[in-house]
């Protein structure tokens, strides 16, 4: 039985502990400073530890003897937890979408005897594995467009949105610069711009630039693709309201206020859908060809507990990467990119099958 430490007892942490603990293959130590969060944890193969996650020395001591560390905490704690994992000699996995945090993890991974596998969620995460797998079919690449949204099935407010994910992460996506490749050149483009409209299954959506979703794919496909971009999917009208809050009211520079407004006014929901849409174009067998991948994953009951679609897809992403490491299907040392995982290995995994079952 592999020993794994899970830092963070929030909505995603609960789902990770449930998935890993139910297999009987992992002994999980869940660490959080909030006792109430720990009390919500499942108990099968799970032990609880209350600890200040910003205390690097205490965290390192607690990690000793664990084979792996999976982090499901806000990105601001990523450097502390990743450093502690390195000092304790454990493989490291996280869900961060923050570009700067990932750069810290990459530096820690340089010359390490263990693996550092950041960005193991939905986007970044699974979306990069899909896009990279599709890109391999082409002899030359023109465009790789990646679109992901976590949306309420029953939108009722003006934003047509409910909180399904970390509010800090959401604000990061809306406010920080976005990586892209345009005409063969890597660059940064502003968030909330390049609005586009599309429909899928008869439902209208909009998509716009947001930060972090590409993961490391810009580096991986640099020099191989003309255009690469990532956009978040929402229902029409959402972007304009967010842009008013972030730009016109200047809440991008007062993120604590923006977070309070969102969490006070917008309820969470477990009735959501995750939409994944990737299109790749380029030369295939001597012809300019386009291929698309579309998937919807809905909330469902897992081991008798209702989980939202974003809980399932995010937790399944990191649990699959943990499993693939345990099975020897990922590099065992240094920095590991999401796209180094084979899509077939991912979808055939017992956790990755939650993606395969989507519509």
C-alpha positions in Angstrom: 0.0 0.0 0.0 1.5 3.3 -1.1 1.5 6.1 1.5 0.4 9.5 0.1 -0.1 12.8 1.9 -2.9 15.0 0.7 -2.6 18.7 1.6 -5.9 20.5 1.6 -9.3 19.4 2.8 -11.6 21.4 0.6 -14.1 20.2 -2.0 -11.4 18.8 -4.3 -9.5 17.3 -1.4 -12.6 15.4 -0.3 -13.0 13.9 -3.8 -9.3 12.9 -4.0 -9.5 11.2 -0.7 -12.7 9.4 -1.6 -11.3 8.1 -4.9 -7.9 7.0 -3.7 -9.1 5.7 -0.3 -11.8 3.5 -1.9 -9.2 1.5 -3.9 -7.4 0.0 -0.9 -4.1 0.7 -2.7 -3.3 3.9 -0.9 -3.0 5.0 2.8 -3.8 8.7 2.8 -2.8 11.3 5.4 -4.9 14.4 4.9 -3.4 17.6 6.3 -5.2 20.9 6.8 -5.1 23.7 9.3 -8.9 23.8 9.5 -10.3 21.1 11.7 -13.8 21.5 10.2 -12.5 20.7 6.8 -10.8 17.5 8.1 -14.1 16.4 9.7 -15.7 16.3 6.2 -13.1 13.8 5.0 -14.0 10.2 4.2 -12.5 7.7 6.6 -11.7 4.6 4.5 -7.8 4.3 4.5 -7.6 8.0 5.6 -5.9 9.5 8.6 -6.2 13.2 9.6 -3.6 15.7 10.7 -4.2 19.3 11.7 -1.2 21.4 10.7 -0.3 24.9 9.5 0.5 24.3 5.8 2.7 27.4 5.7 5.1 25.8 8.2 7.7 24.2 5.9 9.8 22.6 8.6 6.8 20.9 10.3 5.4 19.9 6.9 8.7 18.3 5.9 8.7 16.2 9.1 5.1 15.1 8.6 5.9 14.1 5.0 8.7 11.8 5.9 7.9 8.2 5.1 5.3 9.1 2.5 5.9 8.0 -1.1 3.9 10.8 -2.7 2.4 14.2 -1.9 -0.7 15.5 -3.6 -1.5 19.2 -3.1 -5.1 20.5 -3.4 -4.5 23.9 -1.8 -4.4 27.5 -3.1 -1.5 28.3 -5.4 0.1 30.6 -2.8 1.2 27.6 -0.8 2.6 25.7 -3.7 6.3 26.7 -3.1 6.2 25.7 0.5 4.6 22.3 -0.1 6.7 21.4 -3.1 9.9 22.3 -1.2 8.8 20.2 1.7 8.1 17.3 -0.6 11.6 17.6 -2.1 13.2 17.7 1.3 11.1 14.6 2.4 12.0 12.6 -0.7 8.4 12.2 -1.9 7.0 12.5 -5.5 5.0 15.7 -5.8 1.7 16.4 -7.6 -0.5 19.5 -7.6 -3.5 21.2 -9.3 -2.1 24.7 -9.7 -3.1 26.8 -12.7 -0.7 29.6 -11.6 2.2 30.1 -14.0 4.6 31.5 -11.5 4.0 28.7 -9.0 4.7 26.2 -11.7 8.0 27.9 -12.5 9.0 27.4 -8.8 8.1 23.7 -9.0 10.2 23.4 -12.2 13.2 24.9 -10.5 12.8 22.5 -7.5 12.6 19.6 -9.9 15.9 20.4 -11.5 18.3 17.6 -10.4 15.8 16.1 -8.0 15.7 12.3 -7.3 11.9 12.4 -7.2 9.3 13.5 -9.7 7.5 16.8 -9.7 4.2 16.7 -11.6 2.3 20.0 -11.4 -1.0 21.0 -13.0 -2.7 17.7 -12.7 -6.3 18.9 -13.0 -8.7 19.6 -15.9 -7.1 22.7 -17.4 -4.2 22.7 -17.1 -4.1 18.9 -17.0 -6.2 16.6 -19.0 -6.8 19.2 -21.7 -3.1 19.2 -22.5 -2.9 15.4 -22.7 -5.8 15.4 -25.2 -4.4 18.3 -27.3 -0.9 16.8 -27.4 -2.3 13.4 -28.4 -4.3 14.9 -31.2 -1.3 16.9 -32.4 0.8 13.8 -32.8 -1.4 12.6 -35.7 -0.4 15.6 -37.9 2.8 15.9 -40.0 2.7 19.6 -39.5 0.5 21.8 -37.2 -1.3 25.0 -38.0 -3.8 25.7 -35.1 -4.4 24.1 -31.7 -7.4 25.6 -30.0 -8.3 24.5 -26.5 -11.7 25.4 -24.8 -12.8 24.3 -21.3 -15.7 25.4 -19.1 -17.2 24.4 -15.8 -20.8 25.6 -15.9 -24.0 25.3 -14.0 -26.6 23.1 -15.7 -29.3 25.5 -14.6 -27.9 29.1 -14.8 -30.1 31.6 -12.9 -28.2 34.8 -12.2 -26.9 37.6 -14.4 -23.5 36.0 -14.6 -25.1 32.7 -15.6 -22.5 31.1 -13.3 -22.1 29.4 -10.0 -18.9 28.9 -8.0 -17.6 25.4 -8.8 -13.9 25.9 -8.2 -11.4 27.8 -6.1 -12.3 31.5 -6.1 -8.7 32.5 -5.9 -7.9 30.3 -8.9 -10.9 31.8 -10.8 -9.7 35.4 -10.1 -6.2 34.4 -11.2 -7.6 33.2 -14.5 -9.5 36.4 -15.1 -6.8 38.8 -14.1 -3.3 37.4 -15.0 -1.6 37.4 -18.5 -2.2 34.4 -20.7 0.4 32.5 -22.6 -0.2 31.7 -26.3 1.6 31.0 -29.6 0.7 33.3 -32.5 2.2 33.1 -35.9 4.9 30.8 -34.5 5.9 33.2 -31.7 5.4 32.6 -28.0 3.8 35.6 -26.3 1.5 36.8 -23.5 -2.0 38.1 -24.3 -4.5 39.8 -22.0 -7.1 37.9 -20.1 -10.8 38.4 -21.0 -10.0 39.4 -24.6 -10.5 37.7 -28.0 -14.2 36.9 -27.3 -15.7 34.3 -29.6 -19.0 32.6 -29.9 -19.8 28.9 -30.7 -22.5 26.3 -30.1 -22.3 22.7 -29.1 -25.3 20.3 -28.9 -27.5 23.3 -29.7 -26.4 25.4 -26.8 -24.8 28.8 -27.3 -21.5 29.5 -25.5 -18.8 32.2 -25.5 -15.1 31.8 -24.9 -12.3 34.2 -24.1 -8.7 34.3 -23.0 -7.9 33.2 -19.4 -4.6 32.5 -17.7 -3.0 29.2 -16.9 -5.0 26.7 -19.0 -2.2 25.8 -21.4 0.1 24.4 -18.7 3.4 23.6 -20.3 2.1 23.1 -23.8 3.5 26.3 -25.1 7.0 25.1 -24.4 6.3 21.6 -25.7 4.9 22.8 -29.0 7.1 25.8 -29.5 8.5 25.7 -33.1 5.9 23.1 -34.1 2.7 25.0 -34.3 1.6 28.3 -35.9 -1.1 29.2 -33.4 -1.9 27.8 -29.9 -4.4 29.2 -27.5 -6.6 28.4 -24.5 -10.0 30.0 -23.7 -12.5 29.5 -20.9 -16.1 28.7 -21.9 -19.1 30.5 -20.4 -22.7 31.2 -21.3 -23.1 34.4 -23.4 -22.9 37.7 -21.5 -20.6 36.4 -18.7 -17.4 38.0 -20.0 -18.8 41.5 -20.3 -19.9 41.5 -16.6 -16.6 40.1 -15.4 -14.7 42.6 -17.5 -16.7 45.5 -15.9 -15.7 44.2 -12.4 -12.1 43.5 -13.2 -11.3 46.4 -15.5 -13.8 49.2 -15.2 -14.2 48.9 -11.4 -10.4 48.0 -11.1 -11.0 45.0 -8.8 -8.1 43.3 -10.5 -5.9 45.3 -8.1 -8.2 44.7 -5.2 -8.7 40.9 -5.4 -9.7 40.5 -1.8 -12.7 42.6 -2.4 -13.5 40.8 -5.7 -13.2 37.4 -3.8 -15.6 38.6 -1.1 -18.1 39.9 -3.6 -18.1 36.6 -5.6 -18.3 34.3 -2.5 -21.0 36.4 -0.8 -23.2 36.8 -3.9 -22.8 33.6 -5.9 -23.7 30.2 -4.5 -21.8 27.0 -5.2 -23.6 24.2 -7.1 -23.2 20.5 -7.5 -25.4 20.5 -10.6 -22.8 21.4 -13.1 -21.3 20.3 -16.4 -17.7 20.3 -17.5 -17.2 21.0 -21.2 -14.0 20.1 -23.1 -13.6 21.1 -26.7 -10.3 20.9 -28.7 -9.7 21.5 -32.4 -6.4 20.8 -34.1 -5.7 21.6 -37.8 -2.7 21.0 -40.0 -1.3 18.7 -42.6 -2.3 15.0 -42.5 -1.6 12.7 -45.4 -0.8 15.6 -47.6 -4.0 17.5 -46.9 -5.0 20.4 -44.7 -7.2 18.6 -42.1 -9.0 19.5 -38.9 -9.9 17.1 -36.1 -12.0 18.0 -33.1 -12.6 16.5 -29.6 -15.7 17.3 -27.6 -16.7 15.9 -24.3 -19.2 16.8 -21.5 -18.9 15.4 -18.0 -21.8 15.9 -15.6 -22.1 15.7 -11.8 -22.7 12.2 -10.5 -22.8 10.0 -7.4 -19.5 8.4 -6.5 -19.4 5.8 -3.8 -22.8 7.0 -2.6 -21.8 10.7 -2.5 -22.9 13.4 -4.9 -19.9 15.0 -6.5 -19.9 18.0 -8.9 -18.5 17.6 -12.4 -15.5 19.8 -11.5 -14.8 17.8 -8.4 -14.8 14.6 -10.4 -12.8 15.8 -13.3 -10.2 17.6 -11.2 -9.8 14.8 -8.6 -9.8 12.1 -11.4 -7.0 14.1 -13.1 -4.6 14.1 -10.2 -5.6 10.6 -9.0 -4.8 9.2 -12.5 -1.4 10.8 -12.6 -0.7 9.4 -9.1 -1.8 5.9 -10.3 0.3 6.2 -13.5 3.4 7.1 -11.4 2.8 4.1 -9.1 2.5 1.9 -12.2 5.8 3.2 -13.7 4.1 4.9 -16.7 5.5 8.3 -15.9 9.2 9.5 -15.4 10.2 8.9 -11.8 12.4 11.9 -11.4 12.6 15.6 -12.4 9.9 17.8 -13.9 7.1 15.9 -15.6 4.7 17.7 -18.0 1.1 16.6 -18.3 1.5 15.9 -22.0 4.1 13.2 -21.2 1.3 11.0 -20.1 -0.3 8.9 -22.9 -4.0 9.6 -23.5 -4.6 5.9 -23.9 -3.0 5.2 -20.5 -5.0 8.0 -18.9 -8.4 6.9 -20.3 -7.8 3.2 -19.5 -7.0 4.1 -15.9 -9.6 3.4 -13.2 -9.8 7.1 -12.4 -9.3 8.4 -16.0 -12.4 6.4 -17.0 -14.5 9.2 -15.5 -13.5 11.2 -18.5 -14.0 8.3 -20.9 -17.6 7.9 -19.6 -18.6 11.5 -20.5 -21.0 12.3 -23.3 
